[in-house]
Amino acid sequence: MSTNAEYIKEIDEAYELALELVKSDGWKKEKYEKETDTLVELKKNDKGRKIYRGKSKINIAPKKLTEILKNTDTVTEWNKTLSDARTLLKLDDKHQITYQITQSEAGGLVSSRDFVYGSKFDFMDGATGEIFVMGGKSVDYPDAPKAAKIVRAINGPGCQMVIPIEGEDNQCEVIWLMDCDFKGWMPSNILDIAMPVAQTTFFDSLRKVAAKSG
């Protein structure tokens, strides 16, 4: 088993790489929902796997949404892409290892996956104010649960960002960079449908929890 310091180093490296990817060029529009102004873009990473960058505006104060996203143990109460989410290990006040199980997608064609994710919470300066970033990647944590009949997916460097909007105290832009190797047997055409749907479902879930939180 890795030490806490080794986990933190691995997570920090993924966090920085995710920030580089989310700001990089070469993204192409994959899906756009005019009604919600939600955009999903894709490009291929250095391994040739498709990665996705979703963007949407959410009507909630950035600080309030940040607190919602940071609370892993209540995420399934609002995030309809997950059926289970829990904190396995707090490494320090910014780093943790979590366990999550996804809901099935594409009408059951994409079965549930689980993953063990090392993440970091932090803030960075932006043009419109302080930006919250939660990023990381899958890690090997031997004490993680092993769900029967569920394939373990591997997440490459990814992140979620909450960006203030100038002049709008109760609105923010959310960006989700997703790099997921689903593992197991999965037709590429099914994944090409399921991945953007997972992002738009996440943003829809955020809108609903934002409405409830007032």
C-alpha positions in Angstrom: 0.0 0.0 0.0 1.2 3.5 -0.8 2.0 5.9 2.0 -0.2 9.1 2.5 2.6 11.2 1.0 2.8 8.9 -2.1 -1.0 9.2 -2.6 -0.8 13.0 -2.3 2.0 13.2 -4.8 0.1 11.0 -7.3 -3.1 13.1 -6.8 -1.3 16.4 -7.1 0.3 15.4 -10.4 -3.1 14.3 -11.8 -4.7 17.6 -10.5 -2.1 19.7 -12.4 -2.4 17.6 -15.6 -6.2 18.0 -15.5 -5.9 21.8 -15.3 -3.6 21.7 -18.3 -6.0 19.5 -20.2 -9.1 21.6 -19.4 -7.3 24.7 -20.7 -5.8 23.0 -23.8 -6.8 23.5 -27.4 -8.2 21.0 -29.9 -11.7 20.4 -28.3 -14.6 19.7 -30.7 -18.3 20.1 -30.0 -20.0 16.7 -29.3 -23.3 17.7 -27.8 -25.1 21.0 -27.1 -28.4 21.6 -25.3 -29.7 25.0 -26.2 -32.4 25.1 -23.4 -29.8 24.8 -20.7 -26.8 26.2 -22.6 -24.9 23.0 -21.8 -21.9 22.2 -24.0 -20.0 18.8 -24.2 -16.8 18.7 -26.1 -14.3 16.0 -26.8 -10.7 15.3 -27.8 -8.3 12.4 -27.6 -5.7 12.2 -24.9 -2.1 11.0 -25.4 -3.3 7.4 -25.2 -5.8 7.9 -28.0 -8.8 7.6 -25.6 -11.7 10.1 -25.9 -12.0 12.5 -23.0 -14.8 15.0 -22.5 -15.1 18.6 -21.3 -18.6 19.6 -20.2 -19.6 23.2 -19.4 -22.9 24.6 -18.1 -24.1 27.6 -16.0 -25.9 26.8 -12.7 -28.1 29.2 -10.8 -26.5 29.0 -7.4 -23.8 31.0 -5.5 -20.3 29.6 -6.2 -19.5 29.1 -2.5 -22.7 27.2 -1.9 -22.1 24.9 -4.8 -18.5 24.4 -3.7 -19.7 23.0 -0.4 -22.2 20.7 -2.1 -19.5 19.3 -4.4 -17.0 18.8 -1.5 -19.4 16.6 0.5 -18.7 13.2 -1.0 -20.9 11.3 1.5 -24.1 13.1 0.5 -23.5 13.3 -3.3 -25.9 10.5 -4.1 -28.7 12.5 -2.7 -28.6 14.8 -5.7 -26.1 13.3 -8.3 -28.2 10.9 -10.4 -25.1 9.5 -12.2 -24.0 7.7 -9.0 -25.7 5.1 -6.8 -23.0 5.0 -4.1 -20.3 7.5 -3.0 -18.3 7.5 0.2 -15.0 8.7 1.6 -12.6 5.9 2.3 -9.6 7.9 3.6 -8.9 11.5 4.5 -5.2 12.1 3.6 -5.2 15.7 4.9 -7.6 18.7 4.7 -7.3 18.9 0.9 -6.8 15.3 -0.2 -9.0 12.2 0.1 -9.6 8.8 -1.4 -13.3 8.0 -2.3 -15.3 5.1 -3.6 -18.1 5.5 -6.1 -20.5 3.3 -8.1 -22.1 4.7 -11.3 -25.7 4.3 -12.4 -26.2 2.2 -15.5 -26.4 4.4 -18.7 -28.0 4.3 -22.1 -31.1 2.4 -21.0 -29.0 -0.3 -19.3 -26.6 -0.9 -22.3 -23.8 0.6 -20.2 -23.7 -1.4 -16.9 -22.7 0.1 -13.6 -19.0 0.6 -12.9 -17.2 1.3 -9.6 -14.0 3.3 -9.1 -11.6 4.3 -6.4 -10.7 8.0 -6.8 -8.0 10.1 -5.2 -9.0 13.8 -5.2 -7.7 17.2 -4.2 -9.8 20.3 -3.3 -8.2 23.7 -3.9 -8.8 27.2 -5.2 -7.1 29.3 -7.8 -7.4 32.9 -8.9 -9.5 33.6 -12.0 -10.5 36.7 -14.0 -14.0 36.7 -12.3 -12.9 35.6 -8.8 -11.8 32.6 -6.9 -12.2 29.3 -8.8 -12.9 26.1 -6.9 -11.2 23.0 -8.4 -11.7 19.4 -7.4 -9.4 17.1 -9.4 -7.5 13.8 -9.3 -7.5 10.3 -10.7 -8.1 6.7 -9.9 -5.7 5.3 -7.3 -4.8 1.8 -6.1 -6.1 1.5 -2.6 -6.2 -2.1 -1.4 -8.7 -1.5 1.4 -11.3 -0.2 -1.1 -14.6 -2.2 -1.4 -14.9 -4.8 -4.1 -18.4 -5.0 -5.5 -19.5 -8.3 -6.9 -20.3 -8.4 -10.6 -19.3 -4.7 -11.1 -16.3 -3.9 -13.4 -13.8 -1.4 -11.9 -13.4 1.6 -14.2 -10.2 3.7 -14.3 -10.4 7.4 -14.3 -7.5 9.3 -15.8 -6.7 12.9 -14.7 -9.9 14.9 -14.4 -11.5 17.8 -12.5 -14.6 19.7 -11.8 -14.4 23.5 -11.6 -16.8 26.2 -10.2 -16.2 29.5 -11.8 -17.8 32.8 -10.6 -19.6 34.9 -13.3 -19.0 38.6 -13.2 -22.0 40.5 -11.9 -23.9 37.4 -11.0 -23.7 36.5 -7.3 -26.1 33.6 -7.6 -24.8 32.0 -10.8 -21.6 30.2 -11.7 -20.1 28.2 -14.6 -19.3 24.6 -13.9 -16.7 22.7 -16.0 -16.2 18.9 -15.8 -13.2 17.2 -17.4 -13.9 13.5 -17.6 -11.4 10.8 -18.7 -12.8 7.4 -18.0 -11.6 4.0 -19.2 -14.8 1.9 -18.6 -12.9 -1.4 -18.9 -14.8 -4.6 -19.6 -16.4 -5.2 -23.0 -18.2 -2.1 -24.3 -19.0 -1.2 -28.0 -17.4 2.2 -28.8 -20.6 3.5 -30.3 -22.5 2.9 -27.1 -19.8 4.7 -25.1 -19.9 7.6 -27.5 -23.5 8.1 -26.6 -23.3 7.3 -22.8 -20.4 9.6 -21.9 -21.9 12.9 -23.1 -25.3 11.8 -21.5 -23.5 11.2 -18.2 -22.2 14.8 -18.3 -25.5 16.4 -19.1 -27.2 14.3 -16.5 -24.7 15.6 -13.9 -25.4 19.2 -14.9 -29.2 18.5 -14.7 -28.6 17.1 -11.2 -26.7 20.2 -10.2 -29.6 22.4 -11.5 -32.1 20.5 -9.3 -30.0 20.6 -6.2 -29.4 24.3 -6.8 -33.1 25.0 -7.0 -33.8 23.1 -3.8 -31.0 24.9 -1.9 -32.5 28.3 -2.9 
